[in-house]
Amino acid sequence: METVKIGMREFRDKLATYLLESDAPVAITRHGDTVGYFIPARRKRSDADKDALKEAAGRWQEILDAEGIAEDEIVTDFKQWRAKQKR
């Protein structure tokens, strides 16, 4: 699914439309720089979507187990990476 880029004013002006009708993630920009994302939540997930998510989670857990990586390590690494990005 491709992300749609729109300006902050357009997002604000058409907020109801994006909230109710958007299927794709929206990158919100200000002067060309991305300042945030809107990721629409589906009201109901299909059984196929649920099965795909469960399969992806299982595969990810297998990779973590094979590499001996704990979930807490990933969270810590992500927080450190995110802090560096903010600087």
Backbone as JSON, one array per atom type, in Angstrom:
{
  "sequence": "METVKIGMREFRDKLATYLLESDAPVAITRHGDTVGYFIPARRKRSDADKDALKEAAGRWQEILDAEGIAEDEIVTDFKQWRAKQKR",
  "N": [[0.84, -1.17, 0.0], [0.64, 2.12, -0.9], [1.87, 5.2, 0.41], [0.1, 8.23, 0.73], [0.9, 11.57, 0.07], [0.19, 14.64, 1.57], [-0.5, 18.11, 2.15], [-0.45, 19.92, 5.28], [-2.56, 21.75, 5.64], [-4.45, 20.88, 3.75], [-5.0, 18.35, 4.8], [-6.16, 19.06, 7.24], [-8.39, 20.53, 6.32], [-9.83, 18.57, 4.96], [-10.3, 16.62, 6.8], [-12.41, 14.93, 7.84], [-13.04, 13.42, 5.58], [-10.63, 12.01, 5.13], [-10.5, 10.58, 7.53], [-12.76, 8.92, 7.42], [-12.82, 7.71, 4.88], [-10.32, 7.02, 3.88], [-8.06, 4.56, 2.74], [-5.4, 4.13, 2.52], [-2.21, 4.8, 4.08], [-1.43, 8.15, 5.17], [0.88, 10.64, 4.58], [1.64, 13.5, 6.24], [2.52, 16.71, 5.37], [4.57, 19.64, 5.8], [5.62, 22.44, 4.32], [6.92, 20.77, 2.55], [8.27, 18.95, 4.16], [7.87, 15.94, 5.95], [5.71, 15.75, 8.62], [4.12, 14.14, 10.08], [2.09, 11.17, 10.32], [-0.92, 9.66, 9.2], [-2.54, 6.81, 9.89], [-4.93, 4.85, 8.73], [-7.44, 3.12, 10.55], [-8.96, 0.05, 10.22], [-12.37, -0.82, 10.34], [-13.2, -3.45, 10.62], [-11.27, -6.36, 10.47], [-10.53, -8.68, 7.93], [-10.79, -12.29, 7.89], [-8.69, -13.33, 6.43], [-6.81, -11.26, 6.58], [-6.31, -11.3, 9.35], [-5.22, -13.87, 9.61], [-2.91, -13.57, 8.05], [-1.52, -11.65, 9.54], [-1.07, -13.09, 11.9], [0.57, -15.11, 10.89], [2.78, -13.59, 10.04], [3.63, -12.57, 12.51], [4.35, -14.95, 13.77], [6.47, -15.79, 12.14], [8.27, -13.7, 12.58], [8.78, -14.06, 15.31], [10.08, -16.54, 15.19], [12.43, -15.79, 13.87], [13.55, -14.04, 15.76], [13.94, -15.84, 17.89], [15.74, -17.65, 16.7], [17.96, -16.04, 16.37], [18.51, -15.38, 18.92], [17.51, -13.11, 20.16], [15.95, -10.88, 22.35], [12.66, -9.51, 22.85], [12.63, -7.19, 24.38], [15.17, -6.16, 23.92], [14.95, -5.27, 21.3], [13.07, -3.24, 21.57], [14.49, -1.47, 23.21], [16.68, -0.86, 21.52], [15.28, 0.38, 19.44], [14.22, 2.63, 20.75], [16.6, 3.99, 21.36], [17.56, 4.47, 18.77], [15.51, 6.12, 17.85], [15.76, 8.33, 19.55], [18.22, 9.32, 18.71], [17.5, 10.16, 16.15], [15.92, 12.34, 16.66], [17.65, 14.31, 17.37]],
  "CA": [[0.0, 0.0, 0.0], [1.47, 3.31, -1.05], [1.51, 6.34, 1.24], [-0.32, 9.44, 0.04], [1.45, 12.77, 0.72], [-0.65, 15.83, 1.47], [-0.13, 19.21, 3.02], [-1.13, 20.0, 6.57], [-3.83, 22.46, 5.48], [-5.4, 20.0, 3.06], [-5.41, 17.32, 5.74], [-7.08, 19.68, 8.19], [-9.62, 20.9, 5.63], [-10.56, 17.38, 4.52], [-10.09, 15.64, 7.86], [-13.48, 13.94, 7.9], [-12.89, 12.54, 4.43], [-9.5, 11.12, 5.38], [-10.82, 9.69, 8.65], [-13.82, 7.97, 7.1], [-12.73, 7.08, 3.57], [-8.96, 6.68, 3.46], [-7.6, 3.19, 2.91], [-3.94, 4.14, 2.49], [-1.58, 5.73, 5.03], [-1.26, 9.5, 4.68], [2.01, 11.39, 5.13], [1.24, 14.9, 6.35], [3.73, 17.51, 5.17], [4.57, 21.09, 6.0], [6.71, 22.98, 3.51], [7.62, 19.65, 1.92], [8.83, 18.01, 5.16], [6.86, 15.11, 6.6], [5.61, 16.07, 10.05], [3.35, 13.13, 10.76], [1.4, 10.17, 9.51], [-2.23, 9.18, 9.61], [-2.7, 5.43, 9.44], [-6.34, 4.54, 8.99], [-7.78, 1.86, 11.21], [-10.13, -0.58, 9.6], [-13.4, -1.13, 11.32], [-13.13, -4.89, 10.84], [-10.27, -7.05, 9.67], [-11.02, -9.94, 7.37], [-10.11, -13.46, 8.41], [-7.43, -13.45, 5.69], [-5.89, -10.28, 7.18], [-5.93, -11.81, 10.67], [-4.33, -15.01, 9.4], [-1.64, -13.05, 7.55], [-0.83, -11.01, 10.67], [-0.62, -14.15, 12.8], [1.7, -15.77, 10.24], [3.92, -12.67, 10.1], [4.1, -12.54, 13.9], [5.02, -16.22, 14.02], [7.77, -15.77, 11.44], [9.13, -12.74, 13.29], [9.19, -14.71, 16.55], [11.07, -17.56, 14.81], [13.69, -15.09, 13.58], [14.08, -13.57, 17.04], [14.41, -17.01, 18.64], [16.92, -18.2, 16.02], [19.08, -15.12, 16.59], [18.69, -15.19, 20.37], [17.21, -11.7, 20.46], [14.75, -10.69, 23.17], [11.82, -8.39, 22.42], [13.06, -6.01, 25.13], [16.35, -5.61, 23.23], [14.48, -4.54, 20.12], [12.43, -2.01, 22.05], [15.57, -0.59, 23.67], [17.39, -0.39, 20.33], [14.41, 1.31, 18.72], [14.17, 3.89, 21.51], [17.88, 4.66, 21.17], [17.59, 4.96, 17.4], [14.56, 7.23, 17.76], [16.34, 9.48, 20.25], [19.26, 9.87, 17.83], [16.83, 10.79, 15.03], [15.35, 13.61, 17.12], [18.72, 15.32, 17.58]],
  "C": [[0.89, 1.24, 0.0], [0.94, 4.45, -0.17], [1.16, 7.54, 0.38], [0.26, 10.63, 0.79], [0.51, 13.94, 0.48], [-0.15, 16.88, 2.43], [-0.98, 19.25, 4.27], [-2.5, 20.68, 6.43], [-4.88, 21.59, 4.8], [-5.9, 18.92, 4.0], [-6.43, 17.87, 6.73], [-8.42, 19.98, 7.54], [-10.47, 19.69, 5.25], [-10.45, 16.25, 5.55], [-11.16, 14.55, 7.89], [-13.37, 12.94, 6.76], [-11.77, 11.54, 4.66], [-9.82, 10.13, 6.5], [-11.8, 8.58, 8.25], [-13.6, 7.17, 5.82], [-11.34, 6.61, 3.17], [-8.63, 5.22, 3.74], [-6.09, 3.12, 3.03], [-3.41, 5.08, 3.58], [-1.37, 7.09, 4.37], [-0.07, 10.14, 5.38], [1.61, 12.86, 5.1], [2.5, 15.74, 6.3], [3.48, 18.98, 5.5], [5.81, 21.62, 5.31], [7.58, 21.85, 2.94], [8.23, 18.64, 2.88], [7.7, 17.24, 5.82], [6.88, 15.39, 8.1], [4.79, 15.03, 10.81], [2.69, 12.19, 9.77], [0.03, 9.91, 10.09], [-2.34, 7.78, 9.02], [-4.13, 5.02, 9.77], [-6.52, 3.18, 9.64], [-9.02, 1.3, 10.53], [-11.12, -0.9, 10.7], [-13.38, -2.62, 11.65], [-12.04, -5.46, 9.94], [-10.87, -8.36, 9.16], [-10.25, -11.09, 8.01], [-8.76, -13.65, 7.72], [-6.39, -12.49, 6.25], [-5.39, -10.78, 8.54], [-4.95, -12.97, 10.54], [-2.95, -14.55, 8.94], [-0.84, -12.39, 8.67], [-0.29, -12.05, 11.65], [0.6, -14.87, 12.21], [2.95, -14.89, 10.3], [4.5, -12.61, 11.51], [4.85, -13.82, 14.25], [6.39, -16.28, 13.37], [8.76, -14.86, 12.16], [9.65, -13.37, 14.59], [10.24, -15.79, 16.28], [12.42, -16.92, 14.55], [14.34, -14.63, 14.87], [14.67, -14.74, 17.84], [15.69, -17.58, 18.03], [18.16, -17.34, 16.27], [19.36, -14.87, 18.07], [18.45, -13.75, 20.8], [15.91, -11.63, 21.25], [13.97, -9.47, 22.67], [12.24, -7.09, 23.13], [14.27, -5.35, 24.48], [15.93, -4.78, 22.03], [13.87, -3.22, 20.53], [13.49, -1.01, 22.48], [16.33, -0.01, 22.49], [16.57, 0.63, 19.56], [14.35, 2.66, 19.43], [15.46, 4.68, 21.36], [17.98, 5.26, 19.77], [16.7, 6.19, 17.24], [15.1, 8.48, 18.43], [17.42, 10.13, 19.4], [18.63, 10.64, 16.66], [16.28, 12.18, 15.41], [16.41, 14.71, 17.26], [18.98, 16.12, 16.37]]
}
